[in-house]
């Protein structure tokens, strides 16, 4: 898995499991992954060491992977989406309406 795929997976895991994280974890994650701050910039922003931020982010990614291993919510969502897309290919108008409603359940 290349770095772009790894980053995409990490952000998808975050979106799936962020409600299980502390506010500090969310803040560090969002600053680094979404606001594109470097580890040094995050460390300076919160007046902590670069090593502390690096460790926190590494532990956080491991924690997200652990949640996925146990709960598999992201994998289930990806399978469900693939099935819905396959059904759409041959669906009639009424079925498309129902499939759209099914997709909106997860939003």
C-alpha positions as CSV (number, residue, x, y, z in Angstrom):
1,X,0.0,0.0,0.0
2,X,1.5,3.3,-1.0
3,X,1.5,6.4,1.1
4,X,-1.5,8.0,-0.6
5,X,-3.6,4.8,-0.2
6,X,-2.4,4.6,3.5
7,X,-3.4,8.2,4.1
8,X,-6.9,7.7,2.5
9,X,-7.5,4.5,4.5
10,X,-6.4,6.4,7.7
11,X,-8.8,9.3,7.1
12,X,-11.6,6.8,6.3
13,X,-10.9,5.0,9.5
14,X,-10.9,8.4,11.3
15,X,-14.3,9.3,9.8
16,X,-15.7,5.9,10.9
17,X,-14.3,5.8,14.5
18,X,-13.7,9.4,15.5
19,X,-16.5,9.4,18.1
20,X,-14.4,6.9,20.0
21,X,-11.4,9.2,20.3
22,X,-10.5,11.9,22.8
23,X,-10.7,15.6,21.9
24,X,-6.9,15.8,22.0
25,X,-6.5,12.9,19.6
26,X,-9.1,14.4,17.2
27,X,-7.3,17.8,17.4
28,X,-3.8,16.4,16.6
29,X,-5.2,14.1,13.9
30,X,-7.2,16.9,12.2
31,X,-4.3,19.4,12.4
32,X,-1.9,16.8,10.8
33,X,-4.1,15.1,8.3
34,X,-6.8,17.6,7.4
35,X,-5.1,21.0,7.9
36,X,-1.8,19.6,6.5
37,X,0.4,20.9,9.3
38,X,3.7,19.2,9.8
39,X,4.5,17.3,13.0
40,X,6.7,20.3,14.0
41,X,3.9,22.7,13.4
42,X,1.5,20.7,15.5
43,X,4.1,20.4,18.2
44,X,4.7,24.1,18.2
45,X,1.0,24.9,18.2
46,X,0.4,22.9,21.4
47,X,3.8,23.5,23.0
48,X,4.8,19.9,23.1
49,X,7.7,17.9,21.6
50,X,7.8,16.6,18.0
51,X,8.3,13.2,19.5
52,X,5.1,13.5,21.6
53,X,3.0,14.4,18.5
54,X,4.7,11.6,16.4
55,X,4.0,9.1,19.1
56,X,0.4,10.3,19.6
57,X,-0.3,10.0,15.8
58,X,1.3,6.6,15.6
59,X,-0.7,5.3,18.5
60,X,-3.8,6.9,17.1
61,X,-3.5,5.2,13.7
62,X,-2.8,1.9,15.5
63,X,-5.9,2.4,17.6
64,X,-8.0,3.1,14.5
65,X,-6.7,0.0,12.9
66,X,-7.5,-2.0,16.0
67,X,-11.1,-0.7,16.0
68,X,-11.5,-1.7,12.4
69,X,-10.0,-5.2,13.1
70,X,-12.5,-5.8,15.8
71,X,-15.6,-4.0,14.4
72,X,-15.0,-4.1,10.6
73,X,-17.4,-1.1,10.1
74,X,-15.3,0.4,7.2
75,X,-15.1,-3.0,5.4
76,X,-18.8,-3.6,5.8
77,X,-19.5,-0.1,4.5
78,X,-17.3,-0.7,1.5
79,X,-19.0,-4.0,0.7
80,X,-22.4,-2.5,1.1
81,X,-21.6,0.4,-1.2
82,X,-20.2,-2.0,-3.8
83,X,-23.4,-4.1,-3.7
84,X,-25.6,-1.0,-4.0
85,X,-23.6,0.1,-7.1
86,X,-24.0,-3.3,-8.7
87,X,-27.7,-3.2,-8.0
88,X,-28.0,0.2,-9.6
89,X,-26.7,-1.1,-12.9
90,X,-29.9,-3.1,-13.6
91,X,-32.4,-1.3,-11.3
92,X,-35.7,0.1,-12.5
93,X,-36.8,3.6,-11.4
94,X,-38.6,2.5,-8.3
95,X,-35.7,0.3,-7.2
96,X,-33.3,3.2,-7.8
97,X,-35.4,5.3,-5.5
98,X,-35.2,2.6,-2.8
99,X,-31.4,2.2,-3.3
100,X,-31.0,6.0,-2.9
101,X,-32.9,5.9,0.4
102,X,-30.7,3.0,1.5
103,X,-27.5,5.0,0.8
104,X,-28.9,8.0,2.8
105,X,-29.4,5.8,5.9
106,X,-25.6,5.9,6.4
107,X,-25.2,9.6,6.0
